[in-house]
Every structure is written in C-alpha cells, then in structure tokens.
Amino acid sequence: MKKWIAGFMLLMVLLSGCSEGSDYEITLKQAPKYKAGESYPVVIEISQDGQPASGLEFSAFLEMAKMDHGSIELNFEDKGNGIYESSVELPMAGEWVANIEGEADGSAFEHVITFEVEKE
C-alpha cells in the first residue's frame, strides 16, 4: 500500500510538472459502461485555445481507483472536430482513472481524468 501511495504521489508531481504549458482542454464525453463480456465506447473531446484539436496521437491507461485490476491501454481514433474514440471491455463497474499521454508538435502532454463506470 505504501508503494502505491508513493507511486501515486510521484505521478501527481510529474503530471503537475508536465501539464504546465499544455494548453489542451481534455474532457470525457462518454464513459464506458460495464457488462460482463461487452465492449463499450470511450469518447474524449480535446480542444486547444477553445478550438477542436485534431490529428493528435495519444493513449489512455485505465486503472481502477480503489482496486488493482492492472492497467488497460486504449489507443484513440480521431473522429474529427476534436472528438476521439476508443472502446474497452472493463472487468467491473466503479471508479476508474484514465492517465492520458500523448505528443503534439514535438511536445508531450499528459492529463488525468477520474470517472464512474456504471453497470449496464
């Protein structure tokens, strides 16, 4: 548990350092749902200076907030107009954290989103 807390604190320090200068606004437009054996869409919207950001390449690493189910990597497809989509089959409902990592114009960006997954 102590290692997890120390790792989380280190991640927060790194993210706060990396997020400075990042002018992307990242929001979760559609959270996945949970139903055993089913895959659900994950939709993220990204804007820069109030305009839709297109052509970005990034991944999200999903982890359950209060349980250890490991990390699930998602790669997103640009759907246009700042909308990016992927899909995922999760092991259970509850609180999840998405660590988003990408690169644009030679600069790395990171963002963390916490969201609730509801049972279908």
Secondary structure in CASP SS format (residue, H / E / C, confidence):
PFRMAT SS
TARGET T0000
AUTHOR 0000-0000-0000
METHOD secondary structure of the structure
MODEL  1
M C 1.00
K H 1.00
K H 1.00
W H 1.00
I H 1.00
A H 1.00
G H 1.00
F H 1.00
M H 1.00
L H 1.00
L H 1.00
M H 1.00
V H 1.00
L H 1.00
L H 1.00
S H 1.00
G H 1.00
C H 1.00
S H 1.00
E C 1.00
G C 1.00
S C 1.00
D C 1.00
Y E 1.00
E E 1.00
I E 1.00
T E 1.00
L E 1.00
K E 1.00
Q E 1.00
A C 1.00
P C 1.00
K C 1.00
Y E 1.00
K C 1.00
A C 1.00
G C 1.00
E C 1.00
S C 1.00
Y E 1.00
P E 1.00
V E 1.00
V E 1.00
I E 1.00
E E 1.00
I E 1.00
S E 1.00
Q E 1.00
D C 1.00
G C 1.00
Q E 1.00
P E 1.00
A C 1.00
S C 1.00
G C 1.00
L C 1.00
E E 1.00
F E 1.00
S E 1.00
A E 1.00
F E 1.00
L E 1.00
E E 1.00
M E 1.00
A C 1.00
K C 1.00
M C 1.00
D C 1.00
H C 1.00
G C 1.00
S C 1.00
I E 1.00
E E 1.00
L E 1.00
N E 1.00
F C 1.00
E E 1.00
D E 1.00
K E 1.00
G E 1.00
N C 1.00
G C 1.00
I E 1.00
Y E 1.00
E E 1.00
S E 1.00
S E 1.00
V E 1.00
E C 1.00
L C 1.00
P C 1.00
M C 1.00
A C 1.00
G E 1.00
E E 1.00
W E 1.00
V E 1.00
A E 1.00
N E 1.00
I E 1.00
E E 1.00
G E 1.00
E E 1.00
A E 1.00
D C 1.00
G C 1.00
S E 1.00
A E 1.00
F E 1.00
E E 1.00
H E 1.00
V E 1.00
I E 1.00
T E 1.00
F E 1.00
E E 1.00
V E 1.00
E C 1.00
K E 1.00
E C 1.00
END
